[in-house]
Amino acid sequence: MAVDENYQRKLEDQKRLFKQLGIKFDALTIHEKDFGTKMRGYSQEEVDFFLDDVILDYERFYKVITDLLDKYNELQRRQTYESERASARMKEVEDSVDRSIVTDAIGTLERTIDQLKVRLRDSDNKKMI
């Protein structure tokens, strides 16, 4: 019974996806299609075999489509992840560059202060002499 439920769920998923894609027939619709009979009509057995093959093809198409959609979704997730990582790396680089600029500026200011102190001392020493 569980297999039938799983198969039924798969067919319903297939029907929903095909409807979204604008595909008129799904495997279940083809399987459930009844044709009237007339004298000198088609062989019912041949039609049934043909429809069985069509159903198998539809199931293969569904598998291919769902596999492609899964791959597409995985690529989207990967692209989002890579984009977020690249953004984080850029932020780290920006922060590093900002720190480097600040560190360089502080170093320059400290050297300037030291030079001014030396000049002041020299100036004070000259005044004392």
ZIHU-V101350 format. One record per residue. N is the residue number from 0. PHI is phi in degrees with one decimal (999 if undefined). PSI is psi in degrees with one decimal (999 if undefined). Layout:
{{N & PHI & PSI} {N & PHI & PSI}}
//
This chain:
{{0 & 999 & -38.4} {1 & -63.3 & -36.4} {2 & -64.0 & -43.2} {3 & -62.5 & -40.3} {4 & -64.8 & -43.1} {5 & -63.9 & -42.9} {6 & -65.0 & -41.6} {7 & -62.5 & -42.3} {8 & -62.7 & -41.7} {9 & -61.9 & -43.0} {10 & -65.4 & -38.3} {11 & -66.5 & -40.7} {12 & -61.7 & -42.2} {13 & -61.3 & -45.7} {14 & -60.6 & -42.9} {15 & -63.6 & -46.2} {16 & -64.1 & -46.4} {17 & -62.1 & -37.0} {18 & -63.3 & -41.7} {19 & -62.1 & -34.3} {20 & -85.8 & -2.4} {21 & 79.0 & 20.3} {22 & -91.1 & 125.2} {23 & -71.9 & -41.9} {24 & -107.9 & 144.7} {25 & -124.9 & 173.2} {26 & -58.7 & -41.4} {27 & -66.7 & -42.2} {28 & -62.0 & -42.7} {29 & -64.8 & -43.7} {30 & -63.0 & -38.1} {31 & -86.4 & -4.2} {32 & -68.8 & 127.4} {33 & -109.9 & 138.8} {34 & -111.2 & 140.3} {35 & -70.8 & 159.1} {36 & -113.6 & 143.3} {37 & -133.6 & 161.7} {38 & -63.5 & 138.2} {39 & 63.0 & 30.3} {40 & -84.8 & -169.4} {41 & -69.9 & 156.2} {42 & -70.9 & 122.5} {43 & -60.7 & -37.3} {44 & -64.8 & -43.0} {45 & -64.3 & -42.1} {46 & -62.4 & -43.7} {47 & -61.7 & -43.8} {48 & -62.6 & -43.3} {49 & -61.3 & -46.6} {50 & -64.2 & -34.9} {51 & -61.0 & -41.9} {52 & -65.0 & -41.3} {53 & -61.5 & -42.5} {54 & -60.8 & -44.4} {55 & -60.6 & -42.1} {56 & -62.7 & -42.3} {57 & -61.7 & -39.9} {58 & -65.5 & -38.3} {59 & -65.0 & -43.5} {60 & -59.0 & -43.5} {61 & -60.8 & -43.8} {62 & -62.8 & -44.8} {63 & -61.2 & -45.6} {64 & -62.9 & -46.1} {65 & -66.7 & -36.9} {66 & -62.6 & -44.0} {67 & -64.1 & -40.7} {68 & -64.0 & -40.3} {69 & -62.5 & -43.7} {70 & -64.2 & -41.1} {71 & -60.6 & -46.9} {72 & -62.7 & -38.9} {73 & -64.8 & -42.5} {74 & -62.7 & -38.9} {75 & -62.8 & -44.5} {76 & -62.0 & -44.0} {77 & -63.3 & -42.4} {78 & -63.5 & -42.1} {79 & -62.7 & -44.2} {80 & -61.8 & -47.4} {81 & -63.6 & -39.0} {82 & -63.6 & -43.0} {83 & -64.8 & -40.1} {84 & -64.2 & -43.4} {85 & -63.6 & -39.7} {86 & -64.0 & -42.3} {87 & -64.2 & -40.9} {88 & -63.3 & -41.7} {89 & -61.7 & -40.3} {90 & -63.5 & -42.3} {91 & -61.5 & -44.1} {92 & -63.3 & -44.3} {93 & -60.2 & -45.2} {94 & -62.4 & -41.3} {95 & -64.1 & -44.4} {96 & -63.6 & -43.6} {97 & -59.7 & -44.7} {98 & -63.3 & -40.3} {99 & -62.9 & -43.6} {100 & -62.6 & -44.4} {101 & -64.2 & -43.7} {102 & -62.0 & -44.2} {103 & -62.2 & -42.4} {104 & -64.0 & -41.6} {105 & -63.4 & -43.1} {106 & -60.6 & -44.1} {107 & -61.8 & -44.9} {108 & -62.4 & -42.0} {109 & -63.5 & -41.9} {110 & -64.5 & -41.2} {111 & -62.6 & -43.5} {112 & -62.1 & -44.5} {113 & -60.7 & -42.5} {114 & -63.5 & -40.6} {115 & -64.5 & -39.5} {116 & -62.4 & -43.3} {117 & -62.7 & -44.1} {118 & -62.4 & -42.3} {119 & -62.8 & -43.3} {120 & -62.6 & -45.2} {121 & -61.2 & -42.2} {122 & -65.0 & -42.3} {123 & -66.4 & -39.6} {124 & -65.3 & -38.4} {125 & -67.8 & -36.2} {126 & -68.6 & -33.1} {127 & -74.1 & -26.5} {128 & -79.4 & 999}}
//
